[in-house]
Amino acid sequence: IGTIPGLKFDVNELVVDRNSKIELTLNNNDDMLHNVVLTKTGVDTPTKVGEMALNLGLDGPDLNYVPNTDLVLYHSGIVGPETSEKIYFEAPSEPGTYWIVCTFPGHAMTMRAKFIVK
């Protein structure tokens, strides 16, 4: 998954099989900091997690802007401009639409993609 100008990921959705082993690479092609956070299902979950990240305040940078909540399944660290980071995890066992969201302050409202588990 990459980044494009306008606070967007370069994909709108990723489709995976349940329980599959995932290697997800965030390629930050942008001039801003970004992360990837995989959240639980729910249409408003990325918004909730984004708001929780904003509320981290001065602790945000130390926590990679990832709130400590059971709504977050997996996440990367903060990825600087023109760099990348890989994360490894097992896809959820329950089929459904999960979300990938960037929780860097101000990004969560537009920087999200569906993570569809079949």
N, C-alpha and C positions, 0 to 999 in steps of 0.2 A: 504494500500500500504506500502510495506516495502523497505528496502535498502539491497543491496548485494555488496560485494567487487567489485572493478572495476568501481566505480561511476555509478551504475545502480540501477533502481528500480526493485523490484522482480516481476513486471507485465509489459507486453508490451502494454496492452490496458485494458481499463474499458469500458463497454457498459452500458448505462443508457437510460431510457425513458425521452423524453423532458418534461420539467416542473416538474420533480420529485424532491422530497426533498432528499437531499444527506447529509449523514454523512460520511466524509472522514477522516480516521485516518492515519497519517504518523507514522509508527513504525520505528524509526531510530535504526537499529541493527548494525550500523557501528561505527567506532571510529572517525568519522568526523562530522562536522555540516552539516545539510541539511535543506531544506524547500520544500514545494510543492506550485507551482504557476500554476493556471489554466489560460490558455491564449485563445484568440480567435482562430478561424480557420485560416489556411494558413500554407503551408509546411514550410516556413522560419520563421514563427512567434516565435517559441521557440528560434531560433538563435538570432533574433532581440532583444527579451526580455533579453536573456542572456548577449548580448553585452551592452544593456542599464544598466543592473545591474553592470557590470564591470566598467562602466563609472561613477558610483555613488561615486567612490573614498572613501575618508575618511568618507563620510556620509553613506556608505553602511551598516555598522553594526547597526546604529540607525534606518535604514529603513528596516531591515531584508533582505537586498539585493533585495528588490522589487522596481523596478522603478515606478514612477508615470506616467502611460500611460494607454490609453484606451484599449491597447492590453491585459492588465491583468484584468481578471474577478474576481478571488478570490485567496486568498493565506493564507498560515499558517505563523507563525513566524519562526524564526530559531529554529530548534529542535536539542538538544544536543545528544551526544552518549548515546545509551541505554535508550532513553526516547521516548515519543510519544506526539502527539498533534492532537486533533480533530478539524475539521472545518465543518461548516454547511452552506449549500447554496441550492439554487434551480437551477436545471440543466437548461441550456439555452432552449428557446422555439424553436429555429431554429435547425433542424437536421443538423448534419455534424460532421467532425472530428476536435475536439478541442485538446489542448495539456496540459499535466501536465509536468512541467519542474522544476528542482532544479536550482535556480538562484544564489546559493552560488558561489563565483568566481571560475571559471575553471570547473564547473560541468555541465553547460547547454548543451554542445555539445554531451555528452553521456547519461546524466541522464534525460531521458524524456520518456513519455508514451502517447499513444493516449487515448483521452477521447471521445468516440464515443456516440453521442446523436442520438437516433432513433426517 
